[in-house]
């Protein structure tokens, strides 16, 4: 039974996040080890991890999938943003 959700009301979130996106301010000095530490933590928690494509390319982190911003929105249910202003 799928009820229509009223405008402006967010559907109930899954009980547990499954796929995390990491978006980093890749121009910041020293950001790569911080992003890798966060990714390792999330993996240890049982999540699949992907990086925003420009973040992955600019930092050289290749151990995880990389998606465009639009793709992240379709595949991930959690985003961790590091280094924003």
N, C-alpha and C positions, 0 to 999 in steps of 0.2 A: 504494500500500500504506500504509494508515493504522494504525499500531500503537497499541494502547491505552497510555496513559502511566500509570505507577504513581502511586498517590496521593502527593501532596506533591512531585511532580517537575514542573517547569515545562517546557512544550514549548520547543523551540529557537526563539529569536527570529529575526525576519527579518534578513538580512545588513545591511540599511540601514533606518533609521527613515523613515517617509513622512509622518506627520501628527503634529504636536506640539500639545499643549495647554498654554496658559499660564494659571496660576492665581496671582493676586496678592493680597497683603494691601492691598486697595484703600483702606483707611482711612489708610494711611501717607502722610504728606506727601511729595510729589515722586515718587510711585511711577509715574505715567503715563509720563514719558520713559524710565524704566528698562525698563518693560514693552515700550514701542515699540522700544527699541533691541534688546532680546532678540528680539522678533518679526521685525524687519528682518534680524538676523543669521541666524535660522533660515530665513527665506525665501531669503536669499542662498546658503544651504547646500542649497537645493532641496527644502525641506520645505513642506508645506501647514501653515498655522498657524490655530488657533482659540483663542478665549479662553473661560474659564469665564464663564457668562452674567452673574453678579453682578459679576464683575471688569470685564467690558465695559461694563455699564450704569453702574457707579459711577465709572469713569474716563473714560467718553465715547469710548473707543476703538471706532471703528466700521469700521475697514478690514479686519477679519477676521471670520470666522464666530464665532458665540457659541453655546455649548451648555450645558445643565445638567450637573451633575456626572455623572449617570447616562449622559447622551449622550456625554460625553467618553470615558468608559470603553469605549463601543461603537465610537467613530469614530477615536480617537487611539491611537497605539502608543508615545508618549513624553509625559511630563508634566514641565513646568518649573514649580516652585513658588517664588515669590519673596516674601520678607518674613515667613516663618513664625516662630513663637516657638520 
